Amino acid sequence: MNHSDSERIAGFLSSQKFKETENINEADLVIFNTCGVRQMAEDRIYGQIHNLRIRNQKSGIKNQESRIKIILTGCLANRPDVQKRLKNKVDLFFPINEFEKFEKFVIEKFENLLKIVNCKLKIPAYPELTTRKNNTSYFSITPKYSDKFQAGVPIMTGCNNFCAYCVVPNARGREVSRPTEDIISEIKELVKNGTRHIILLGQNVNSYRGSDKNSSAEEEDKHTNFPQLLKKINAIPGKFWISFVSNHPKDVTDEMIEVVAKCKKVCENFHLPIQAGNDAVLRNMNRKYTAKEYLKIMRKIKSAFKKHKPAVPFSITSDIIVGFPGETKKQFEDSAEVMRKAKFDMVFFGKFSPRPETAAWKMKDNVSKMEKERRANYLNEILKKTCFENNKKYVGKTLEVLIENKKDENYFGKTRTMKNVKIVPNFHSDKTSESKNLIGKIIKVKITKANIWNLEAIIK
């Protein structure tokens, strides 16, 4: 989501004739789009901003208008303690859903500077920035996409769940869904321009409830839910994939499972964060489901994929936090047991890090860093076994792969199940000579080898 927000910020600045620079010393403006999920990411920002201010001081520039301007947005922008700490180092703090603050800052702070170089600042007309009431106005800005073949498309922002460890409700506010026609319009344009993988973004995509931005008062109660949105996107002409992150198990409905399994363009990957395998820990996390209920949802997903796409592999991935306050070794073992039962294709492990303004901030962080590391490593060993067993089922199959890059003689890409694939030259095929410009294309390959974390293949 932060990556997508950065693309919209870059799109706005490009419309103002700003140009990106890799040389920090040439910059007039530096924007930090921050993540506050873990302390490590937060500390990195403090260090980078400190170093940038030192550069400003060493440059000897006396004119305040000419020094590098520093802006902070993202998860840390709303935090009072962060604003206090960086008060004399940052020129503007703005949450991404208050984009008007950023727009006004650019107009006021850079108008005089740009006059010096005879470049008149021209602000484009974004009437929706001031007329919309739902804090999704920045979605109206055309992004500067960093990837020509894959694009993240936000469908909502914010969250209403208040998981005990999570900063999102404070950092981004309550859930707000983007108008359905805006999403469809952006995706149509992306597909028209050659995008092959559309990733729908939101803190909780399956609670999406979009409406027509031009609807009348009588129609305001009519909404498009997430399964209906998927069907509308699936109906857009063109060859492309659809995937989505992230969703909450408590909001996974039978309708959603059926639509994901039926729609041809929706990838056969379901990311379903469990976070912990012990019910007491889940209650303390405010997750609103039990491990048994989670595994039941998993079985429904697997059954639907096997029913509607029996010949196609599918994958289920998850997130797990280790060392949540009060998690005993016995409770942790329940997470290990869930992993053994679920046989995930991938799990992203997080070692608990206390975040200000969350419920867990007030809990005693009584699991040591060493123990958190041990638990993460223990689960990773289980994951290695299930990953390898799952990957071996791919050998001999012919699958679609989206080619992402090339190194030396090998291409690298992903399957529709989000498996990384290394495609080695097939010297026995006359198609090898035709494979010089495959980046960004969806091609068919034959899987020849399974490794723990990836697959190997040849061009079919």
C-alpha positions as CSV (number, residue, x, y, z in Angstrom):
1,M,0.0,0.0,0.0
2,N,2.8,2.4,0.8
3,H,4.5,1.6,-2.5
4,S,1.2,2.4,-4.3
5,D,0.9,5.7,-2.3
6,S,4.4,6.6,-3.3
7,E,3.5,6.1,-7.0
8,R,0.6,8.6,-6.6
9,I,2.9,11.2,-4.9
10,A,5.4,10.7,-7.7
11,G,2.6,11.1,-10.2
12,F,1.5,14.4,-8.7
13,L,5.1,15.8,-8.6
14,S,5.7,14.7,-12.2
15,S,2.7,16.7,-13.2
16,Q,4.4,19.7,-11.6
17,K,7.5,19.2,-13.7
18,F,9.5,17.8,-10.8
19,K,12.1,15.2,-11.8
20,E,13.4,12.3,-9.7
21,T,17.1,12.3,-8.8
22,E,19.2,9.5,-7.4
23,N,21.7,12.1,-6.1
24,I,20.4,13.4,-2.8
25,N,22.7,16.4,-3.1
26,E,20.7,17.6,-6.1
27,A,17.3,17.3,-4.5
28,D,15.1,20.2,-3.7
29,L,12.5,17.9,-2.0
30,V,12.9,14.6,-0.2
31,I,9.7,12.6,0.9
32,F,9.8,9.8,3.4
33,N,6.9,7.5,3.0
34,T,7.2,5.6,6.2
35,C,6.3,2.2,7.7
36,G,5.8,1.9,11.4
37,V,5.0,-1.8,11.7
38,R,8.3,-2.6,13.4
39,Q,10.8,-0.5,15.4
40,M,13.6,-1.3,13.0
41,A,11.8,0.5,10.1
42,E,11.1,3.4,12.4
43,D,14.7,3.7,13.6
44,R,15.9,3.6,10.0
45,I,13.8,6.7,9.2
46,Y,15.3,8.6,12.1
47,G,18.8,7.9,10.9
48,Q,18.1,8.9,7.3
49,I,16.4,12.2,8.3
50,H,19.3,13.0,10.7
51,N,21.9,12.4,8.0
52,L,19.9,14.6,5.5
53,R,19.7,17.5,8.0
54,I,23.5,17.2,8.5
55,R,23.9,17.5,4.8
56,N,21.7,20.6,4.8
57,Q,23.8,22.2,7.5
58,K,27.1,21.3,5.8
59,S,25.9,22.8,2.5
60,G,26.2,26.2,4.0
61,I,23.0,27.4,2.3
62,K,21.7,30.4,4.2
63,N,18.6,30.9,2.1
64,Q,15.8,28.8,3.7
65,E,13.9,28.6,0.4
66,S,16.9,26.9,-1.3
67,R,17.7,24.2,1.2
68,I,16.3,20.6,0.8
69,K,12.7,20.4,2.0
70,I,11.9,17.2,4.0
71,I,8.4,15.7,4.1
72,L,7.2,12.7,6.1
73,T,4.1,10.7,5.3
74,G,2.9,7.1,5.8
75,C,2.4,5.3,9.1
76,L,4.5,7.6,11.3
77,A,3.1,10.9,10.0
78,N,0.2,11.0,12.6
79,R,2.2,9.9,15.6
80,P,2.5,12.8,18.2
81,D,5.8,11.4,19.6
82,V,7.3,11.2,16.1
83,Q,6.2,14.7,15.3
84,K,7.7,16.0,18.5
85,R,11.0,14.1,17.9
86,L,11.4,15.4,14.4
87,K,9.8,18.8,14.9
88,N,12.9,20.8,13.9
89,K,14.0,18.4,11.2
90,V,10.9,17.8,9.0
91,D,9.1,20.6,7.1
92,L,5.7,18.8,6.8
93,F,3.9,15.9,8.3
94,F,0.9,14.7,6.3
95,P,-1.1,11.5,6.4
96,I,-1.6,10.2,2.9
97,N,-5.4,10.6,3.2
98,E,-4.8,14.3,3.8
99,F,-3.1,14.9,0.5
100,E,-4.4,18.4,0.3
101,K,-1.8,19.4,3.0
102,F,0.9,18.2,0.7
103,E,-0.5,19.9,-2.4
104,K,-0.8,23.2,-0.5
105,F,2.8,22.8,0.8
106,V,4.2,22.3,-2.7
107,I,2.3,25.3,-4.0
108,E,3.5,27.6,-1.2
109,K,7.0,26.5,-0.7
110,F,8.2,26.0,-4.3
111,E,6.4,28.8,-6.1
112,N,9.2,31.3,-5.4
113,L,11.9,28.7,-6.0
114,L,10.6,27.7,-9.4
115,K,10.2,31.4,-10.4
116,I,14.0,31.7,-10.1
117,V,14.4,29.2,-12.9
118,N,11.5,30.6,-14.9
119,C,9.4,27.5,-14.4
120,K,5.8,28.5,-13.6
121,L,4.2,26.1,-11.1
122,K,1.0,24.8,-12.6
123,I,-1.4,22.9,-10.3
124,P,-3.7,20.6,-12.3
125,A,-7.4,20.5,-11.6
126,Y,-8.2,17.8,-9.1
127,P,-11.7,18.9,-8.0
128,E,-12.2,15.7,-6.1
129,L,-9.4,16.6,-3.8
130,T,-11.7,19.1,-2.1
131,T,-15.2,17.8,-2.9
132,R,-14.9,14.2,-1.6
133,K,-15.7,13.6,2.0
134,N,-14.4,10.1,2.4
135,N,-10.6,10.8,2.5
136,T,-9.8,8.8,-0.7
137,S,-9.3,11.9,-2.7
138,Y,-5.6,11.1,-3.4
139,F,-6.8,8.1,-5.4
140,S,-7.9,10.6,-8.1
141,I,-4.3,11.3,-8.9
142,T,-2.7,9.3,-11.8
143,P,0.2,7.3,-10.4
144,K,3.6,7.1,-11.8
145,Y,3.8,3.4,-12.0
146,S,7.2,2.0,-11.2
147,D,6.6,-1.4,-12.9
148,K,5.2,-1.6,-16.5
149,F,3.9,-5.1,-16.2
150,Q,2.6,-5.3,-12.6
151,A,0.6,-2.7,-10.7
152,G,-0.9,-2.3,-7.3
153,V,-4.4,-0.8,-7.4
154,P,-5.8,0.4,-4.0
155,I,-9.5,-0.4,-3.5
156,M,-9.8,0.9,0.0
157,T,-7.8,2.3,2.9
158,G,-7.9,2.2,6.7
159,C,-9.1,-0.6,9.0
160,N,-11.8,-1.1,11.6
161,N,-10.4,-4.2,13.2
162,F,-8.1,-2.8,15.9
163,C,-5.9,-5.9,16.2
164,A,-3.9,-5.3,19.4
165,Y,-0.5,-5.2,17.7
166,C,-1.4,-3.1,14.6
167,V,-0.9,0.6,14.0
168,V,-3.1,0.8,10.8
169,P,-6.3,2.1,12.4
170,N,-4.4,5.0,14.0
171,A,-2.1,5.6,11.0
172,R,-4.7,5.4,8.2
173,G,-8.0,5.8,10.0
174,R,-11.2,3.9,9.6
175,E,-12.1,1.8,6.6
176,V,-13.1,3.8,3.5
177,S,-13.8,2.1,0.1
178,R,-12.9,3.6,-3.2
179,P,-15.8,4.1,-5.7
180,T,-16.1,0.9,-7.9
181,E,-16.1,2.7,-11.2
182,D,-12.8,4.5,-10.3
183,I,-11.1,1.1,-9.7
184,I,-12.5,-0.4,-12.9
185,S,-11.4,2.7,-14.9
186,E,-7.8,2.5,-13.6
187,I,-7.6,-1.2,-14.3
188,K,-8.9,-0.8,-17.8
189,E,-6.3,1.8,-18.6
190,L,-3.5,-0.4,-17.1
191,V,-4.6,-3.4,-19.1
192,K,-4.8,-1.3,-22.2
193,N,-1.2,-0.2,-21.6
194,G,0.2,-3.7,-21.2
195,T,-0.1,-4.5,-17.5
196,R,-0.3,-8.2,-16.9
197,H,-0.7,-8.5,-13.2
198,I,-3.2,-6.4,-11.2
199,I,-2.8,-6.5,-7.4
200,L,-5.8,-5.2,-5.5
201,L,-4.6,-3.5,-2.3
202,G,-6.2,-2.7,1.0
203,Q,-5.7,-3.4,4.7
204,N,-8.7,-5.6,4.6
205,V,-9.9,-6.1,1.0
206,N,-12.7,-8.5,1.8
207,S,-14.6,-5.8,3.8
208,Y,-14.7,-3.7,0.6
209,R,-18.0,-1.9,0.1
210,G,-17.8,0.4,-2.8
211,S,-20.5,2.6,-4.1
212,D,-21.2,4.7,-7.2
213,K,-19.6,8.2,-6.5
214,N,-22.5,9.7,-8.5
215,S,-25.2,7.8,-6.7
216,S,-28.4,9.5,-5.5
217,A,-29.5,9.7,-1.9
218,E,-31.9,6.8,-2.6
219,E,-29.1,4.6,-3.9
220,E,-26.5,5.3,-1.2
221,D,-27.3,2.0,0.6
222,K,-26.4,0.0,-2.6
223,H,-22.8,-1.3,-2.4
224,T,-20.5,-3.5,-4.4
225,N,-18.9,-6.1,-2.1
226,F,-15.5,-7.6,-2.7
227,P,-16.7,-10.8,-4.6
228,Q,-18.8,-8.6,-6.9
229,L,-15.8,-6.4,-7.5
230,L,-13.7,-9.4,-8.4
231,K,-16.3,-10.5,-11.0
232,K,-16.5,-7.0,-12.5
233,I,-12.7,-6.9,-12.9
234,N,-12.6,-10.5,-14.2
235,A,-15.0,-9.4,-17.0
236,I,-12.6,-6.7,-18.3
237,P,-11.3,-7.8,-21.7
238,G,-7.6,-8.7,-22.0
239,K,-5.1,-11.3,-20.8
240,F,-4.1,-10.4,-17.2
241,W,-4.0,-11.8,-13.7
242,I,-5.8,-10.6,-10.6
243,S,-4.5,-11.1,-7.1
244,F,-5.2,-9.3,-3.8
245,V,-3.8,-8.5,-0.4
246,S,-4.6,-8.6,2.4
247,N,-7.8,-10.1,3.9
248,H,-9.1,-11.0,7.3
249,P,-10.2,-14.6,8.1
250,K,-13.3,-13.3,9.9
251,D,-14.6,-11.6,6.7
252,V,-14.0,-14.5,4.3
253,T,-17.4,-15.6,3.1
254,D,-18.5,-18.6,1.1
255,E,-19.4,-16.2,-1.7
256,M,-15.9,-14.9,-1.7
257,I,-14.3,-18.3,-1.8
258,E,-16.5,-19.5,-4.7
259,V,-15.8,-16.3,-6.7
260,V,-12.0,-16.6,-6.2
261,A,-12.1,-20.2,-7.3
262,K,-14.4,-19.7,-10.3
263,C,-13.0,-16.5,-11.9
264,K,-10.4,-17.4,-14.6
265,K,-8.3,-14.3,-14.2
266,V,-8.1,-14.5,-10.4
267,C,-4.9,-16.2,-9.3
268,E,-4.9,-19.5,-7.5
269,N,-3.3,-18.0,-4.4
270,F,-5.1,-17.1,-1.2
271,H,-3.2,-15.1,1.4
272,L,-4.9,-15.8,4.8
273,P,-3.1,-14.3,7.8
274,I,-3.6,-16.4,11.0
275,Q,-1.1,-14.5,13.2
276,A,-1.2,-17.2,16.0
277,G,-2.4,-20.8,16.4
278,N,-3.4,-20.5,20.1
279,D,-7.0,-19.3,20.9
280,A,-6.0,-17.4,24.0
281,V,-3.3,-15.5,22.1
282,L,-5.7,-14.8,19.3
283,R,-8.2,-13.3,21.8
284,N,-5.5,-11.1,23.2
285,M,-4.7,-10.0,19.7
286,N,-8.4,-9.2,19.1
287,R,-8.5,-11.4,16.0
288,K,-12.1,-12.6,16.5
289,Y,-11.7,-16.2,15.3
290,T,-10.3,-19.5,16.7
291,A,-7.6,-21.8,15.2
292,K,-10.3,-24.3,14.5
293,E,-12.4,-21.8,12.6
294,Y,-9.4,-20.7,10.6
295,L,-8.6,-24.3,9.6
296,K,-12.3,-24.8,8.6
297,I,-12.0,-21.8,6.3
298,M,-8.8,-23.2,4.8
299,R,-10.6,-26.5,4.1
300,K,-13.4,-24.6,2.3
301,I,-10.8,-22.8,0.1
302,K,-9.0,-26.0,-0.8
303,S,-12.3,-27.7,-1.6
304,A,-13.4,-24.9,-3.9
305,F,-10.1,-24.8,-5.8
306,K,-10.2,-28.5,-6.3
307,K,-13.8,-28.4,-7.5
308,H,-13.6,-25.5,-10.0
309,K,-9.9,-25.8,-11.1
310,P,-9.0,-29.5,-10.5
311,A,-6.0,-29.5,-12.9
312,V,-4.5,-26.3,-11.6
313,P,-2.2,-26.0,-8.6
314,F,-3.2,-23.6,-5.8
315,S,-1.4,-22.1,-2.9
316,I,-2.3,-20.7,0.6
317,T,0.0,-18.3,2.3
318,S,-0.1,-16.7,5.7
319,D,1.4,-14.4,8.4
320,I,2.4,-15.4,11.9
321,I,3.6,-13.2,14.8
322,V,5.9,-14.9,17.3
323,G,6.5,-13.6,20.8
324,F,3.3,-11.7,21.3
325,P,3.1,-10.5,25.0
326,G,2.3,-13.4,27.3
327,E,2.7,-16.1,24.7
328,T,4.0,-19.1,26.5
329,K,6.1,-21.9,24.9
330,K,3.1,-24.2,25.1
331,Q,0.9,-21.6,23.4
332,F,3.6,-21.1,20.7
333,E,3.6,-24.8,20.0
334,D,-0.1,-24.4,18.9
335,S,1.2,-22.1,16.1
336,A,3.6,-24.9,15.1
337,E,0.8,-27.4,15.1
338,V,-1.4,-25.2,12.9
339,M,1.5,-24.9,10.5
340,R,1.8,-28.7,10.3
341,K,-1.9,-29.1,9.7
342,A,-2.2,-26.2,7.2
343,K,0.9,-27.1,5.1
344,F,1.3,-23.5,4.0
345,D,3.1,-22.6,0.8
346,M,4.6,-19.6,2.4
347,V,4.5,-17.8,5.7
348,F,5.8,-14.4,6.6
349,F,7.0,-14.4,10.2
350,G,7.0,-11.3,12.3
351,K,8.8,-11.0,15.7
352,F,6.5,-9.0,17.9
353,S,7.5,-5.3,18.2
354,P,5.5,-3.0,20.5
355,R,3.9,-0.1,18.6
356,P,2.7,3.1,20.3
357,E,-1.1,3.8,20.4
358,T,-1.9,0.0,20.1
359,A,-3.5,-2.1,22.8
360,A,-0.4,-4.3,22.9
361,W,1.8,-1.2,23.7
362,K,0.4,-1.4,27.3
363,M,1.1,-5.2,27.6
364,K,4.4,-6.4,29.0
365,D,6.7,-7.5,26.2
366,N,8.0,-10.5,28.2
367,V,9.3,-12.7,25.4
368,S,13.0,-12.1,24.9
369,K,14.5,-11.2,21.5
370,M,16.5,-14.4,21.6
371,E,13.4,-16.5,22.2
372,K,11.5,-14.7,19.5
373,E,14.3,-15.5,17.1
374,R,14.3,-19.1,18.2
375,R,10.5,-19.4,17.7
376,A,10.7,-17.9,14.2
377,N,13.5,-20.2,13.2
378,Y,11.6,-23.2,14.6
379,L,8.5,-22.4,12.5
380,N,10.7,-21.7,9.5
381,E,12.0,-25.3,9.6
382,I,8.4,-26.6,9.5
383,L,7.7,-24.2,6.6
384,K,10.8,-25.6,4.6
385,K,9.3,-29.1,4.8
386,T,5.8,-28.1,3.7
387,C,7.1,-25.8,1.0
388,F,9.3,-28.5,-0.5
389,E,6.5,-31.1,-0.4
390,N,4.1,-28.7,-2.1
391,N,6.6,-27.6,-4.7
392,K,7.4,-31.2,-5.7
393,K,3.7,-31.5,-6.9
394,Y,4.6,-29.0,-9.6
395,V,7.3,-31.1,-11.3
396,G,6.2,-32.1,-14.8
397,K,3.3,-29.6,-15.0
398,T,3.0,-27.0,-17.7
399,L,2.1,-23.6,-16.1
400,E,1.8,-19.9,-17.0
401,V,4.6,-17.7,-15.7
402,L,4.8,-13.9,-15.8
403,I,8.5,-13.1,-16.6
404,E,9.8,-10.3,-14.3
405,N,13.5,-10.1,-15.1
406,K,16.5,-11.8,-16.6
407,K,20.0,-12.5,-15.3
408,D,22.7,-14.0,-17.5
409,E,21.0,-16.7,-19.5
410,N,18.1,-17.3,-17.0
411,Y,14.7,-15.7,-16.8
412,F,12.9,-15.3,-13.5
413,G,9.2,-15.0,-12.9
414,K,6.2,-16.0,-10.9
415,T,3.4,-18.6,-11.4
416,R,-0.3,-17.7,-10.7
417,T,0.3,-19.3,-7.3
418,M,3.0,-16.7,-6.6
419,K,5.8,-19.3,-6.8
420,N,9.2,-18.0,-7.9
421,V,10.5,-19.7,-11.0
422,K,13.9,-19.8,-12.5
423,I,13.7,-20.6,-16.2
424,V,16.9,-22.1,-17.6
425,P,17.8,-22.2,-21.3
426,N,16.3,-25.2,-23.2
427,F,19.1,-26.0,-25.7
428,H,17.0,-28.8,-27.2
429,S,14.2,-26.4,-28.2
430,D,14.1,-24.2,-31.2
431,K,12.1,-21.7,-29.1
432,T,15.2,-20.8,-27.1
433,S,16.3,-18.4,-29.9
434,E,12.9,-16.7,-29.7
435,S,13.1,-16.0,-26.0
436,K,15.1,-12.7,-26.1
437,N,12.4,-10.3,-25.1
438,L,10.2,-12.2,-22.6
439,I,10.2,-9.7,-19.7
440,G,6.7,-8.6,-19.0
441,K,5.1,-11.5,-20.9
442,I,3.0,-14.4,-19.7
443,I,4.5,-17.6,-21.2
444,K,4.0,-21.3,-20.7
445,V,6.8,-23.3,-19.1
446,K,7.4,-26.9,-18.0
447,I,8.5,-27.3,-14.3
448,T,11.5,-29.5,-14.2
449,K,12.7,-29.2,-10.6
450,A,11.4,-28.3,-7.2
451,N,13.5,-26.5,-4.6
452,I,12.5,-25.4,-1.1
453,W,11.8,-21.7,-2.0
454,N,11.4,-21.9,-5.8
455,L,10.9,-23.9,-8.9
456,E,13.0,-24.4,-12.0
457,A,11.6,-24.7,-15.5
458,I,12.2,-24.7,-19.3
459,I,10.2,-22.9,-21.9
460,K,7.4,-25.1,-23.2
